[in-house]
Amino acid sequence: TGRFVGLFNYRNVVGNGQYWSAVERMVYFGVIQVTLMICIAIGLALLLDSPYCRGKKFFALAYFFPYAVPGVIAAVMWAFLLEPDLDNALNVPHLAGLASGSLNPLSYRFVLYAMMLIVTWEWAGYNMTILLTSLTSVPREVLESGKIDGASELTLAWRIKLPMIRRTVAFITVISIIGTLQLFNEPMILNDIAAIGTSYTPNQVIYNTAFQFGNEQLAAAQSIVLALVTVVATAAFYGIMRRRFDMFGAVRGGAR
């Protein structure tokens, strides 16, 4: 009506179970997907930075390439790859007697994990590139000293390289947390196949509130609440990491 309604829209958001179910779903998504993706990115970066890797430029480009694929195209591509009628590999559990039918990663039960796979494929190489760039700043003198002391490549990676790029790891983790809460393209595309609904993620709820139901004011309130959730999640992660950094510094100081 154009009149001032105070905190009415925010009270609506707080009491909207559909909205908070979507937020909870993305928190679960992020705990698994972000952890897996960061571990893969760290592993690939350390592998490319090791002397055992040949063709580093080729593999660095190959791992980064999925990031160049637009999210919508990637979702459509993976939807075809994960379609049981088009992928005979998904019939193997049924043929082996382990399942009553073809494995369908795009069913409502498994589609969240399918999205984890898609997002990890898209962003692991990007995060790897950031970490690989950070690894080039590790002083070679420190690594040479470790080798002289008899440290293996695995020990160098765990005891020297990882501690020195820990702030970069924290940075890409925060960016990934923010990206998780903003997930939109993949569920929108997969909804036509898996019928997951239009309120699967917070961004979908906000989009439909604004453009399907025409309630821009409520959508704005939902956006601000989501931004606050993102800030809280980021601050909590930074708090945990800061305590770990302080403990790490105290241990190193005691060792000296």
BELRAKA-V375274 format. One record per backbone hydrogen bond with DSSP energy under -1.0 kcal/mol. CO is the residue of the C=O (numbers start at 1). NH is the residue of the N-H. Records with the same first field share a line. If there is no record, write none. Layout:
CO: NH / NH
This chain:
5: 8
7: 11
8: 12
9: 13
10: 14
11: 15
13: 16
15: 17
16: 20
17: 21
18: 22
19: 23
20: 24
21: 25
22: 26
23: 27
24: 28
25: 29
26: 30
27: 31
28: 32
29: 33
30: 34
32: 36
33: 37
34: 38
35: 39
36: 40
37: 41
38: 42
39: 43
40: 44
41: 45
42: 46
43: 47
44: 48
45: 49
50: 53
55: 59
56: 60
57: 61
58: 62
59: 63
60: 64
61: 65
64: 67
65: 68
66: 69
70: 74
71: 75
72: 76
73: 77
74: 78
75: 79
76: 80
77: 81
78: 82
80: 83
83: 86 / 87
87: 90
88: 91
89: 92
90: 103
91: 95
92: 96
93: 98 / 99
94: 97
104: 107
107: 111
110: 114
111: 115
112: 116
113: 117
114: 118
115: 119
116: 120
117: 121
118: 122
119: 123
120: 124
123: 127
124: 128
125: 129
126: 130
127: 131
128: 132
129: 133
130: 134
131: 135
132: 136
134: 137
135: 138
139: 143
140: 144
141: 145
142: 146
143: 147
144: 148
145: 149
146: 151
147: 150
152: 156
153: 157
154: 158
155: 159
156: 160 / 161
157: 162
160: 164
161: 165
165: 169
166: 170
167: 171
168: 172
169: 173
170: 174
171: 175
172: 176
173: 177
174: 178
175: 179
176: 180
177: 181
180: 183
184: 188
185: 189
186: 190
187: 191
189: 192
190: 193 / 194
191: 195
201: 205
202: 206
203: 207
204: 208
205: 209
206: 210
207: 211
208: 212 / 213
209: 215
215: 219
216: 220
217: 221
218: 222
219: 223
220: 224
221: 225
222: 226
223: 227
224: 228
225: 229
226: 230
227: 231
228: 232
229: 233
230: 234
231: 235
232: 236
233: 237
234: 238
235: 239
236: 240
237: 241
238: 242
239: 243
240: 244
241: 245
242: 246
243: 247
244: 248
245: 249
246: 250
247: 251
248: 252
249: 253
250: 254
251: 255
252: 256
